[in-house]
Each structure stands twice: as C-alpha cells, then as structure tokens.
C-alpha cells in the first residue's frame, strides 16, 4: 500500500459507485493492503508530486510551471484565478498594484489576503504572520516558481495561523542535479498604457559530492494600462543551496531579497469612470516594499522517520503615500499627503518529527511539531502640508506637496507565539484516518509613543494573551489508486492584529467586542485521476463564531467610526468542481487535444445585524474556468476563458436595531458602493518549440481579454472608487534552456 496522507467521505459512497462504473477497470477494488510498503511521509507540503496530491485528505490543487507559462501569467493574481474556490480581486484600493495580493478563498474577504496562510517554500509571506497577516506586499516573482500549491482543506493542524482560507504555498524551482539553466522574457501591452517587460533567469547544479546551488531572478518593469501606473518596478532574487551529506540527511538554505514599487492610480467616481476608465485622479499615491529572508533547514528522512529543523528570519519594510481629500462646509476641499513607513522583523524556530509504527495490520505515523515565532513592528505616519482647493482631486501638474513631513503617528508592537501540533495518520485496510490537535498561544503588545507632533488620546499601551486548542480529523477511503473519497472537520484561529488591538472607539478607549476569530470548516469530496480523465468535487461549509471586517462610518450615525467590527456569526458554504480530459485517449484523430475546466458555487452571508441573510461583500457566488489545449508536432495552442457572477459592495452593516443601515445595491456617485456586474473574458495563445538543437528555444504570442470586455471592481478604503479591469492585452514570449 502506498503512503497515504489522510481523509474520508462515507456520505459520497453513492457518487463513488457511479464514478466506478464510468472509470471501468481503473477503479476496481484494490488487493489487501501490504503494510511493509508503507513509508513515512513527514512534511507533505514539501512535495507537489501527483501521488502526494492524490492522497491528500482534502481539496488541493497544484498549478505547475508549464501551465503558468501557457496561460501567459505575469503575476500571482493570474496564477491563482485558475483554481476552484479561489477568488482574486483586481488590483484596487491600497492593494492597487502588482506588489500586493488580493485573494479570498470560499467567499472570505480578498482584500490583501488576510485569511489564508500564504507561504514561499513553507515560509510565511506576511510581514508578521500574527500581527499583520495582510499581504499588501507579496514578495515573490512568478517567474521563480515551479508550482503553486493551494490546499483548501485538510491542512489546518500543521500550518497556521489564519488558515480558515487554506494554505497557499508558492514553490520555487528546484536545484537541478546537473548544471544548467534557463532564461525567459515576456512583453505585453495594448491600446492603453505602454509595454511591460517580465523577465526571469535561472542557473544551478549539483556536484558529485552532493553540494547544490541555484540562483533565481524574476523582474517586472514598465507601465500598466492605467494612468499613473508608469513606475512599476519589481525585482525578486533568490540564492538556494543544499548539501546532502548522506543518503538520508540534507542541509538546505536560502537567501531571498525582494524589492517592489508601483504607483497606485486610485479609484474613480462614476462620472470619471464614464468619461475615461483608464485615467487616474491620484498622482501622488504609491507603494514601496522590500524584504530579505534567511532560511536554514536540516532534514533527515528514512523509511521509518522524518526529522525537520527549520529556522528563518525576515526583515521587511513597506511604505506608501496616500492623499486624503476632505470636503469643507464652504464647498472647498482640504488636501493632505500622508506617508506610512512601516518596519517588521520576524524570527522563527520550527522542529518537526514523524515516526512510523506498525501495530499488527495497522500502521501509525505519529507527527509532532512546534513553532516559536517572535515578531516586532514599528509603524509610523507622517503628514505633509495641507492646502485648500476648489477641486475634489489633485491635478497631475505642479507639486503642491513640497513642505517637510511631520511625524503624526508612532506605534510599536510585538508578538511572541508558540504553536504545538500532534497528529496520528492511521492506515488500516483501505482507510486513512488522521486525528490531530494544534494549540496556539500568543502574547501580543501594542504601544503608542506620543511626542510634540504625535497626539495620542486615551491609553497608550495594551497587552493581550490568547490561547486556543484547535482539533481536527481527516479521513480518506482509497477505493483504488485512482479514486479517493475524503472528508475533514477542522478548526482555525486568528489572533487580533496590531491595528485591531490598538483600535479605539469614539470615546478614545480601546474598542470592546473585538475578539480573535474562530471558525470551523467541514469538507467532503471525491478525487479521481485516471489515464484518460480526472476530476474532483468538494462540498464545504465554514461557520464563523464571529468574523471581523473593516467598516466605514455610517451616514447619519454620529457614534460610528472607521475601523474593525465584529460581524457576528457568518456562514460560507458551497461546492467546488474541477475536471480534465485527454481526448486523444478516445480517438487518434484527437491526439494532443485536452480539455479542462472548473466551476464553483459559493454562498457566504451575514448572520447578524441589519444585513442578516444577505451576501458578504466582494465575492461572486459563481466562478468558472474553461480551457482547451492542442499540441501538434512542435506547436502548442491554448484557448481559455474565465467568468464570475456579480459581486456586492453594500456598505457597512449596523448592529444597532434602532439605527439600521441600507444594503446598497444601486451604484453611488462616488463609486464606492453598489453591485458589481459579472463578466467573462477569453484568452488565446500559440507557441512554437524549436527543439534541443536551438537550445530549446520557445516563442509564443497571445492575447488576453480577446473581446476587450470592459469590467470593473470597487474599493471602499483610502483609495476608494471604481477600478477598471485589464483591457485587451497582447503579449509575446521567448525562453531558452541551457
């Protein structure tokens, strides 16, 4: 019996029977399991091999490098849109550039991706995983990746915090066994904006003595399709090394540096969008981030045990300029430019141990792990001079902000977190059952530092302690090597973040009612992977005891204020499907032709307040992908489509029955609120591979948004308004291997 991670689905027995009939001999009942064939799995996130994914105890999708290249993807947003259950918002608001990432899973908020554990080779991408989990800076270049691994269920015990939205692991390219490398470039542009260049390079190899080194680079430079997107510059470089000093023992390490900057063109009012959706009214808003990571890991793996000891340190900076424009009673507007420099440091130490035991005809792989994380932050706000104008926007001409910056906010904070987990993967017959428990314990501190220019009202310090046991159970039934049934029940936990701990109410006291988020996720599904076709179907439900959301002031309600509030209970439920078929397996005339697609239905609603029973904001109930690939001789042709149904931007709910708020569906003049229509776009691409005699040169051409479909999203944060989606865009690709 192969090594099997986890999961069950007794309730899908009927569906299993029908799949067995379709699949024929491929899904015949397997012979009795042979315990001597079982090997320790250890850290299952270390590999994206097909067998590991097939035996995962929950919904899991891996998009590989070839698929990313053939899609013409240039950023993480493009890559993640192909995965069922994952919704990616267009760049908008303070996340309005390719430096940031706005991804939501199963109807969870997508603004800056706060509810998924997002990793790079197993290392958290957030500048502070506990205190600042938002990914306003996503420090990873797509060209350096060999796979994107999205685990939507069955992984909460080993990875956290903020894992209610699953685990997204960006996997960088492996160090090759023999010396070699590659280089590639993609140029893209269209009627709006200029030419953007995306380049990548890779070189590395391993000596006969087991020492391997690789250097990876990815860069993105040039304008986007909107005004004030003319200064985007992203550079991502990584040096990886490994030394195998025995057949079972390996030492690996990496140094990674990311630097990204971009203009944030901002949202538009309805009138400005109607006049020119590609213009910008914010000439001074921008974002700059940089990060350096140091990672060292020791691994021992044999047939019976696995040992990992990993430590890492991250040094991150993110800063932005955002203009505030306030209307005055006399019809004029006060303008001011604010700067937000913020520094973060994270140190972590993480040992894991797995041991395989045989007890008769039952095997147990008992895993235990511990992670210590120490975070520190320093967040400042600086303001420039004010000026008054009759215009509600600032023209691009001139330079009104030429005064010195004055410090107006100065906060520090820290988190010391301990996470301990234990699980037991039990293989008995055709079943794999994995009960597990994760325990989180966090000590959080926040402090404001007043000065002559920093005015602090109310208390200056706050310290909080949080702890939570998080049980889970995963079950999988192996009908055959090709067909699996799975189910899981998990608990997730998210501690309060720095600005939630420091948030004050209208009386300048620390806001009451904000508590760490706890959610329970239930999932049941089936996965089939045969020679001719494969697919997956998952049903899920997420129950939040209380979900936190950032809200704005309520019109006509004097005690309301910008900040975070508890929505009370919310529910997310739905179904995810994905399938692919190799049509060449059914007819020689269709050789080289493959079809793939995904379809997801999600229903996420408020369960409390004036919006009870209505949809949560900024998610689509229905999303779908459809793709066709045809490979003939040295040619590859791709056609694919993406569609999503309408979304809502309803405004802020009220939790006071005496002061109800309106769920806004009609568009408002400022562009913040109102429904967002659904849309569908088509893409096409062709590639010619010249073969080994030409250094495996590949040339590709393609078009994104083939029909030039106009679509948009909205934002309700400091860069509020309407944001147009990507127009028709042409691209060319070239790559070589050596």
Buried (B, 14 or more C-beta within 10 A) or exposed (E): BBBBBBBBBEEBEEBBEEBBEEBEEBBEEBEEBEBEEBBBBBBBBBBBEEBBBBBBBBBBBBBBBEBBBBBBBBBBBBBBBBBBBBBBBBBBBBBBBBBBBBBBBBBBBBBBBBBBBBBBBBBBBBBBBBBBBBBBBBBBBBBBBBBBBBBBBBBBBBBBBBBBBBBBBBBBBEBBEEEEBBBBBBBBBBEBBEEBBBBBBBBBBBEEEBBBBBEBBBBBBBBBBBBBBBBBBBBBBBBBBBBBEEEBBBBBBBEBBBBBBBBBBBBBBBEBBEEEBBBBBBBBBBBBBBBBBBBBBBBBBEEBBBBBBBBBBBBBBBBBBBBEBEEEEEEBBEBBBBBBBBBBBBBBEBBBBBBBEEEEEBBBBBBBBBBBBBBBBBBBBBBBBBBEBEEBBBEEEEEBBEEEBEBBBBBBBBBBBBBBBBBBBBBBEBBBBBBBBBBBBBBBBBBBBEEEEBEBEEEEEBEBEBEBEBBBBBBBBBBBBBBBBBBBBBBBBBBBBBBBBBBBBEEEEBBEEBBBBBBBBBBBBBBBBBEBBBBBBBBBBBBBBBBBBBBBEBEEBEEBBEBBBBBBBBBBBBBBBBBBBBBBBEEEEBEBBBBBBBBBBBBBBBBBBBBEEBBBBBBBBBBBBBBBBBBEEEEBBBBBBBBBBBBBBBBBBBBEEEBBBBBBBEBBEBBBBBBBEBBBBBBBBBBBBEEEEEBBBBEBBBBBBBEBBEBBBBBBBBBBBBBBBBBBBBBBBEBBBE
